[in-house]
């Protein structure tokens, strides 16, 4: 049977120890996938190349961990569904809950956003804090164990079925002995640097077609503690979004300890500097001096860290003609987004919900291909947003830059939405819900939104950064 990894009652599996699932990667996507699998397997082993820190701390296996992360509303809903009570734990740990648009000063396409009452909220605490809270909850399940300090270096099996993974202990020689860990299901959650396509080719299976869009965007981040009230009180954060006409972006988001994580970004050929001294100078490229002035008075708490792997990559495992049973990909190993849009953590959680629901569906046998399609479907809206925005950026390259005819047809309408939403509360509510993955794209075509987009001129917006919140729109 082309099973996705063994469903049914616990103890009904075959082989020693019953049904065994292996998840490669112990970051957010891997931990949540392990949690989803724990109800359908007798054992779940998470293979992680790092050793987990005590508490909330960055680690080498999450190279983007020192940079800003946001948990969008769609991800919040998914996490709460998987781990009931998790959002209360996140708030109790001090993670800032930021209202959009009321709590932020924001700019896009040269227009400052009206600060209407919030219609959505994001969490802006550190990636390390969120991962530690998830890890603690997930690993409390005795079904789930972790093999730390182990590299996954290949797959066991053939073109018909994956039967396990090859592991190498990282504490010894890189050329040390490989050991096979047998499994009924292997889930690749190893991130955007996944080697799974090569591993599949090595056992005679078909590697997935990869769709790519790369703007060459690079960014740098640094932690600061402010000394003035510019980012305090009514205003907890600041962000200038990138656009084809404003390729330099940046902002400051609050962290759980009261500091701010500041980010600046630019496209290929105009990348932010790696050095600390040039970090503040680079903010002069933004369309307003607010952030530069704040940084001049703020105290730096960390060095500047750079990051340059920001291409959108979607691996189409759903299109392989005869992919092996017993192998799935989730999170960034399936679909990697430009991190500037803040979708990765939300999609990791939404993938885990899709995995859980596909395995639980009593109407359909959870074949590998069917489950993989469900995982891709859970990533599709985020891909459409990230890829759709990036393919319009100057200098974008990749085999998916041209898009589909339907993408080009929708461009005019979406441009009008973007013109309207900074100043129109109806369009703004709908667009924010879509961007935060809490409503489908069809929300942008609801009659009240369509009337505003098609028949009304874009509402005026502030000419300077709005310092205070506004009352409800009349």
Secondary structure, 3 states (H helix, E strand, C coil): CCECCCCCCCCCCCCCCCCEEEEECCCHHHHHHHHHHCCCCCEEEEEECCCCCCCCCCCCCCCCCCCCCCECHHHHHHHHHHCCCHHHHHHHCCCCEEEECCCEEEEECCEECCCCCCCEEEECCCHHHHHHHHHHHHCCCCCEEEEECEEEEEEEECCCEEEEEEEEECCCCCCCCCEEEECCEEEECCCCCCCHHHHHHHCCCCCCEEEEEECCCEEEEEEEECCCCCCCCCCCEEEECCECCECCEEEEEECCCCCEEEEEEECCCCCCCCCHHHHHHHHHHCCCCHHHHHHHHCEECCCCEEECCCCEEEEEHHHCCCCCECEEECHHHCEECCHHHCCHHHHHHHHHHHHHHHHHCCCCCCEHHHHHHHHHHHHHHHHHHHHHHHCCCCCCECCCCCCCHHHHHHHHHHHHHHHHHCCCHHHHHHHHHHHCCCCCHHHHHCHHHHHHHHHCCCCCCCCCCCCCCCCCCC
